[in-house]
């Protein structure tokens, strides 16, 4: 008798020879049909200039292009190589062993940008499910995290650019996902687009006992000693896939280190929901730790602040997409002898208590100045600004202003829920204090480091500057933009109504309030004859109603939306007759304050 092992080997050999004989006749058209079918299953059309097959199960495609149903190019690659696992192929199953892509461009779908006109839309105010596309993306993320990582095909990318809307976001000079004997290893190097471009490299190693270690380094352009010239992040912990329970868990005690800054992480991603939880605890942080660990360009204005003592930071988020209104966000700072040295700190937060000249940071890196003293004829102390305007602005911009201490976790939870339901950015959670920090020191570029600086400066303004809420609101109302070269409540009152800020009527105050989120587009709220458009009247009525709910306006004084009228009497009136080149507001719905 023929031994079983030999018989099996003979059968395999015969099968391979048979496959080789059939390859020239069948393999290429079958492979082409398989590629096109796989693309169609994802709503894409695939074309290429050349398809080659190699022994025993390899393929190469030149000039591959994938297009969406609308004809948009989703991917273009000069060279794509793939290898199949031979064993499963013998039983009619195609499993990738590796794939390599060179000189490619990937175009991500455009994000719908919905600029909040005031705060979150009224139609999103009540409970409801998340937007379908948000659920689709969340489900796709969960599927990717739960994919059998240790049996994934090896991946090799070279010279791959990822773009959105034609703007390059990431360029990968190299990315390799490889299987070692006892671990999976990911290496990546490239650049992040931005001003300026930031080079990076990443190494992650996930062992078969679930230990995950890694290191990421981002070179910070223009950074000079003694500040670090790069941002180095080190990860050490355990991440486990539980495919039976359909969960990915970050074990308690997992650590992330940036220089001498250390934080502990724990959390989970669960398919049911899907649900995402994360907890971060960072103990005994000091100003010296930040300066030694972060480049000055990342710290921004915080680099010049002198703080004694230390603080702990605790953060937690729990987001169940099946119940978006149950989202929970918590952030807490626990100070330990924390004190700001006003004499040594720059910028000087103490200087805001008296007369000063504000450098007001505007979009597109513009800066204008306004003096907050009697030297400026338009400077108005808070008691000379109409209470109706004060209350309307606080209601619309930051309903929790008088309660929170710099940032508002409750508002962040509500904003997350509203944005998930809408499937777009519809509701912000920035406080008046955060806006003040942005206008005085940071500018309007949307980067992670700027947002972190904004939150930190807002906390310091509320806790360490010695300034009261009234002074913070007074500064805010005297510097914010209300139109072309119009800053502060009194300039706005004169520009639109030829009035002093103390004499504004309720409808005038409500109109100025709805101008704040997009001052360059103020004319879109008015018809050519100067009457309010219906959506503007609805917004104004909504704000007045919320003022009454908060006890800041007699309910009997809330004007019906169809009765709201204003009359432009200032310089703005002349502009109504001129063509308006500003873009229409992305959203003109009524929105609910935080």
Secondary structure as UniProt FT lines:
FT   HELIX           4..22
FT   HELIX           23..27
FT   HELIX           28..40
FT   TURN            41..43
FT   STRAND          44..47
FT   STRAND          50..54
FT   TURN            55..57
FT   STRAND          58..68
FT   TURN            69..70
FT   STRAND          73..84
FT   HELIX           86..90
FT   TURN            91..92
FT   STRAND          96..108
FT   STRAND          120..121
FT   HELIX           122..124
FT   HELIX           132..146
FT   HELIX           149..151
FT   STRAND          154..164
FT   TURN            165..166
FT   STRAND          167..179
FT   STRAND          183..192
FT   STRAND          198..207
FT   TURN            208..209
FT   STRAND          211..219
FT   TURN            221..222
FT   TURN            225..226
FT   STRAND          230..242
FT   TURN            243..246
FT   STRAND          247..258
FT   TURN            259..260
FT   STRAND          261..270
FT   TURN            271..274
FT   STRAND          275..285
FT   HELIX           287..293
FT   HELIX           296..299
FT   HELIX           300..304
FT   STRAND          307..320
FT   HELIX           321..326
FT   STRAND          328..340
FT   TURN            342..344
FT   HELIX           350..353
FT   STRAND          356..362
FT   HELIX           363..365
FT   STRAND          366..372
FT   TURN            374..375
FT   TURN            377..378
FT   HELIX           382..384
FT   HELIX           387..397
FT   TURN            399..403
FT   HELIX           409..422
FT   HELIX           432..437
FT   HELIX           438..442
FT   HELIX           448..463
FT   HELIX           469..479
FT   STRAND          481..483
FT   TURN            484..485
FT   STRAND          486..487
FT   HELIX           489..497
FT   HELIX           501..503
FT   HELIX           506..515
FT   HELIX           516..525
FT   TURN            528..529
FT   HELIX           534..549
FT   TURN            550..551
FT   HELIX           555..557
FT   HELIX           561..563
FT   HELIX           572..575
FT   TURN            576..577
FT   STRAND          591..592
//
